[in-house]
Amino acid sequence: MLNQYTMAFGYPPLTKILASFFGKLLGQELDPLKNVLVTVGAYGALFTAFQALVDEGDEVIIIEPFFDCYESMTLMAGGHPVFVSLKPSPTGDGDLDSSNNWQLDPTELASKFTSRTKALVLNTPNNPLGKVFSKAELELVASLCQQHDVLCFADEVYQLLVYDGVQHISIASLPGMWDRTLTISSAGKIFGATGWKVGWVLGPNHILRHLQTVHQNSVFHCPTQAQAAVAKSFEWEQLHMGQPGSYFAEFPKAMQRNRDHMIHSLQTVGLKPVVPHGGYFLIADISDFKSKMPDLPGAAEEPYDRRFVKWMIINKGLMAIPVSIFYSVPHQKDFDHYIRFCFVKDEATLQAMDERLQKWKA
Amino acid sequence: MFLTQRRLCSLGSRTKFLRTIYSSKILGFSTSAVGITYHRLTNYCTYSAMSPKKEMSLKFKNAKRIEGLDSNVWIEFTKLAADPSVVNLGQGLPDISPPSYVKEVLSKVALMDSLNQYTRGFGHPSLVKALSCLYEKLYQNQINPDKEILVTVGAYGSLFNAIQGLIDEGDEVIIMVPFYDCYEPMVRMAGATPVFIPLRSKPVDGKKWSSSDWTLDPKELESKFNSKTKAIILNTPHNPFGKVYTKEELQVIADLCIKYDTLCISDEVYEWLVYTGNKHLKIATFPGMWERTVTIGSAGKTFSVTGWKLGWTIGPNHLIKHLQTVQQNTVYTCATPLQEALAQAFWIDIKRMDDPECYFNSLPKELEVKRDRMVHLLESVGLKPIVPDGGYFIIANVSSLDADLSDMKNDEPYDYKFVKWMTKNKKLSAIPVSAFCNSETKPQFEKFVRFCFIKKDSTLDAAEEIIKAWNKPKS
């Protein structure tokens, strides 16, 4: 019967194990039927949350750089996105910049909250930066959410991919936050199987039930087999926690090695990587290139990073993503000197990258 | 008339530079993280000025668009039928096995690394190609796999994308009663008003009551159209009646769509399940209809794999592109391994469409036998079933069956009470037909109950035992 419809809000063995696995991480007793909703990827979870809770005219605070769908989903719900940027503090000469050096200004963040603010979207670990919000930073966000009675949509898809011993903390586990937070995650990112499109939302029933309403009026069910496979995978991992062969233990270690490899390699051509502490990506500062070759071909007013990426693809055979696309239009000009690389790649790809960089350097 | 206005006008896709330079060949990047991102960028937009300050609502309250849409007949009734001792003829869920080659292709596909990563958002390339090849035969016209097909999360997802993509606040949408229950809440969620028209019939003495006896009155139908009518939702073969609309009936609808410049959302998930003497016709093939129709199909119903949740919409690009915009702002893409397996399953059957072994031919033959069995069974206990010409449901008026409903909630329609009582006391479940009606028409259908017959013989045997053993019906 795995080829037929399952329960609308989630295949029971999956919701059961999600409740038990993540309940521990959140410090909550989770009911598989009331506190868990399985969705079509974390993307589907985000959509469901926006449609369930954001009304026309509501404001949604989005921290930049942001995964691009947050803005379009806010708009589709008739909401008004309000942006606040993470900003890097200056680094010492010769020091590598780090994602935890990028921070929110508390006064600026507080100023973004108004009586119309419905929700704040928090992405930790962050895409593209790889920043893992610290406890203090989360407490700042939490206190503002509580003070202004605002919901928190916490996109934590990279939660199991953290480096250098840094700890991922779910904001929902902080005092006063469970009741107002939706925690979103993804089997695709956790198990490296993005094509399965299995995501979920964890939250208090008084909010989650509205997502269930949207879900039953949009997709209704998610595919059964993919959910069954994710459930089995979690069960396997739970049994093998801390043992050799545990994907949850081995994968972050392997990706940390990839990250370090890429950081080392990119520097050989004058790219300045920002060390990420979580996630799939790192960004690299291209300001030196901007001052040495400011006039790369491109449309008038086209941000520098986009022109640089085009040049790099054509001339160096390397592809990256311009980081200005993760910013709202008014702020793109301030952040047009970074490009994003993905290091969750196999050995062959990293070697090919090294070859291109060698040629570049020569 | 075809463009949605407020909800999506600012989310239209715009060609971004990355489309022109993206090539996975440059560095052999997989599509996993890098590739997906550039696709997402195409929906960047500007936002309109804030609307005037409204009264502040409680933050935890639901958004207005879903007000009143929280109850759902399936959630309620599948819970009841979940008891394994209940013979479940309720939800349209096959308990027969899907074809073995369908299951085999999925297990092979799952072992391939690249097929476990993101695929193209609007539909996995090999799947849209297979769909294009199959449907070109039925439409007798070329269908562009990239521009005229969208793969969605089940036909349910296609309905959602179509309604969100094409229907605006203040629009009217005509829905024939009884209707598959999601049409109404989806229309309301888009801020539009459903306009209902019932199918009407009377049983004729001495003649078997058939789904073809249920028809629309053309004058009454025309009276529902006006300048606000954005679309009509057509479901053929019909759930729950099993009605297969005839050429003449479709022509009436087509003429009105053209006269009033209305869209047609045609839900054809049961298109292969048509019984002897009937032919499924696609309204999109009628003159003047291709450009205003989106046609929805379902893998779940085609291959008896409802759990795969893959559906598709076929239509002209000027309509499909709006459904694609919704897709890239909702789920973005559907599961890859399932799409690849579906494509391979399609190729197997496309190659043998004239063969009786082709599942498109063998399944309706298998189901016709089950249909006839159900008709006979229901008649044998004095019920008057409506013989379906298509689909896998059969409905019957159950008022002559004894049932003590005195303990049931008073404010529910008869059939809701009856089904709940029957599930609990007779261990047989079905679905109340008034669940497929709007509140005004519920009383007309509240004596009818829907049985699903895409079930193994042993399930039908068990149902037969229960029905035959029922208290002797009143004459």
Interface residues (C-beta under 8 A of the other chain):
Chain A: M1 L2 N3 Q4 Y5 T6 M7 A8 V40 G41 Y43 G44 F47 Q51 A52 L53 V54 D55 E56 G57 F67 D68 C69 E71 S72 M73 L75 M76 A77 G78 H80 P81 S115 R116 K118 D149 V150 L151 R180 G188 G192 A193 T194 G195 W196 K197 H206 I207 R209 H210 Q212 T213 V214 Q216 N217 S218 V219 F220 H221 C222 P223 T224 Q225 A226 A229 Y280 F281 E302 R306 V309 K310 I313 I314 G317 L318 M319 A320 I321 I325 V329 C342 V344 K345 A348 T349 A352 M353 R356
Chain B: R6 R7 L8 S10 L11 F17 L18 I21 Y22 S23 I26 L27 G28 F29 S30 S32 A33 V34 I36 T37 Y38 R40 L41 N43 Y44 C45 T46 Y47 M50 S51 P52 K53 K54 M56 S57 K59 F60 N62 A63 K64 R65 I66 L69 D70 N72 W74 I75 T78 Q91 L93 P94 D95 S97 P98 V102 K103 L106 A110 L115 N116 Q117 Y118 T119 V153 G154 Y156 G157 F160 C182 P185 M186 M189 G300 S304 V305 T306 G307 W308 K309 L310 N329 T330 V331 Y332 T333 C334 A335 T336 P337 L338
